[in-house]
Amino acid sequence: MVNGEFLSQLAAVVDDKTMVAGADIGAAHSVDTSGEYPCLPELLLRPGSTEELSAIIKLCGTHQQPYVVQGGMTGVSGGATPNPGEVAISLMRLRGIEEIDENAFTVTARAGTPLEEIQQAVAVKGLSFPLDIGARGSCTVGGIAATNAGGNQVIRYGVARNLILGLEVVLADGTVLTSLTKVLKNNTGYDLKQLFIGSEGTLGVITRVVLRLVPQCETFTTFCAVNSFSDVLQLFRLSNQYFSGAVSAFEVMWQDYMAAVLAAGEDLTSPFAEQYPFYVLLEIDVERPDGAMEWFENGLAQALEQELIQDAVIAKTDSEREKLWRIREGIGEVVAQMGLAVHCDVAVDASGLEAYVTEVERNIGEQFPDNQLLVFGHLGDGNLHITVSANSEAEKTALYNIIFSSAARHGGMISGEHGLGSLKRDYLSYTRTEAEVQWMRKLKQLFDPNNCLNPHRVLG
Ligand SMILES: Cc1cc2nc3c(=O)[nH]c(=O)nc-3n(C[C@H](O)[C@H](O)[C@H](O)COP(=O)(O)OP(=O)(O)OC[C@H]3O[C@@H](n4cnc5c(N)ncnc54)[C@H](O)[C@@H]3O)c2cc1C
């Protein structure tokens, strides 16, 4: 129950568009895309400026009022889902692009700006923000920074951490920490912004970001059929060598995944008449398109000659490319029909991947032979998505244990991009040492001594 004294002091520092209560809040603020454990907050606060946010947060600290930070609610780890008793603070009104600097190759935007808005605005200037995810229409740049999002082009451009030059953050005591620099090189002491990137809103609330841009490239896309996982890995090696540095996406899908996506998406079709054990969506980004299609085709011809691929189609138009990507991004509809399930996004280095997947498939097959297992992911950066249907909460725990303990045995991480939020936080110590977790706790204590800011996320 939100304290009355807190409410009356709040009314004095916020404007009339900021505070929303009761039925007006809307179910969208009760749960993120995971759909797990929805909880409608008693109060929703939508500050319209950094100063207003700072005043709200300061007041929350004074009254020991816990709060959850909400961006576009596309996260899948429960991080933005309120817990009982928490107030929700949404960044939705802190939206808009402040500057596109064509000389510095940067864009400065408010945290609540959707990714797609950034992509479209910079494209008009012939530039690109090279981070793209399926949730582009709804996820915000603040959320991307907070979760250190990866996405479809990590092999070439890196994760959010590599693409953020500056941040403005409001700390739990209301301090506004501004580091909105556009410089690429900054060796003036600790790089504090890196603490907030990927901290899932547990150390501060991000209000503005400076993002790196690159010149727009021409993208060439192929969808390949592959016979074995070791051929997938060899194809990855060959494409990285042949296209040296130009590979921007290398997405792999197992046949079970393909079948499930095609069955769930009414207007989706396979590019091939036959079925194959694996499919790879491969893209290269090229600055100078002259002769690039020939280069692309020659690279694929080599892979065909070496029998690493059995068949391939090349997208000739944007709509053909979109159709191929819809297969890769079609998991949403499968998940919606699946019901209870675990969704994992482990990271294992390329050398350990084959053994890792074999072990997980074997262990799940032995213990849960009737459960549906779907594997796909950004193999180029060792990030695999593993979705398994479950029949109970106890089964979910057992499945998490199988998937995460194997990740630990193969030198991987339990999350490569979605983070821990509240759904995976209890598994943190599978792949981080006791000393690492202890220092994470010390950092949390330092930045948020009252434990009001996104409590019980990341750390249990
Ligand atoms: C279809 C689909 C595809 C996806 N693909 C990818 C992918 O390829 N790669 C990937 O990494 N993720 C992916 N995601 C996950 C998700 O989109 C990202 O995690 C995204 O960055 C979340 O942004 P958001 O604004 O929706 O954040 P939310 O879901 O609102 O919040 C996520 C977390 O960040 C915190 N947070 C949000 N905004 C702020 C802020 N301003 N300051 C501090 N903390 C904040 C929240 O408290 C929460 O802990 C996908 C999700 C969907 C639904």
The ligand as an ORCA input file, in Angstrom:
! r2SCAN-3c Opt
* xyz 0 1
  C      10.257     -9.815    -30.429
  C      11.391     -9.512    -29.496
  C      12.704     -9.617    -29.963
  C      13.774     -9.330    -29.111
  N      15.034     -9.468    -29.605
  C      16.069     -9.159    -28.809
  C      17.393     -9.272    -29.312
  O      17.618     -9.695    -30.448
  N      18.400     -8.920    -28.498
  C      18.179     -8.444    -27.215
  O      19.146     -8.126    -26.523
  N      16.939     -8.353    -26.712
  C      15.887     -8.690    -27.467
  N      14.625     -8.600    -26.962
  C      14.407     -8.182    -25.562
  C      14.042     -6.676    -25.386
  O      13.462     -6.145    -26.522
  C      15.248     -5.872    -25.009
  O      15.693     -6.321    -23.751
  C      15.015     -4.371    -24.933
  O      16.260     -3.757    -24.802
  C      14.135     -3.922    -23.787
  O      13.789     -2.565    -23.983
  P      12.470     -1.956    -23.330
  O      12.468     -0.487    -23.534
  O      11.266     -2.661    -23.799
  O      12.727     -2.266    -21.782
  P      11.741     -2.864    -20.697
  O      11.260     -4.188    -21.099
  O      10.712     -1.867    -20.338
  O      12.760     -3.016    -19.473
  C      13.790     -3.970    -19.497
  C      14.683     -3.772    -18.266
  O      15.371     -2.520    -18.363
  C      14.985     -1.629    -17.305
  N      14.841     -0.304    -17.914
  C      14.066      0.051    -18.975
  N      14.263      1.341    -19.280
  C      15.172      1.816    -18.384
  C      15.794      3.081    -18.185
  N      15.509      4.138    -18.951
  N      16.698      3.202    -17.174
  C      17.008      2.143    -16.385
  N      16.441      0.927    -16.529
  C      15.543      0.770    -17.515
  C      13.698     -2.208    -16.740
  O      13.543     -1.892    -15.379
  C      13.904     -3.700    -16.958
  O      14.696     -4.226    -15.932
  C      13.529     -8.920    -27.772
  C      12.206     -8.810    -27.307
  C      11.152     -9.117    -28.145
  C       9.753     -8.994    -27.615
*
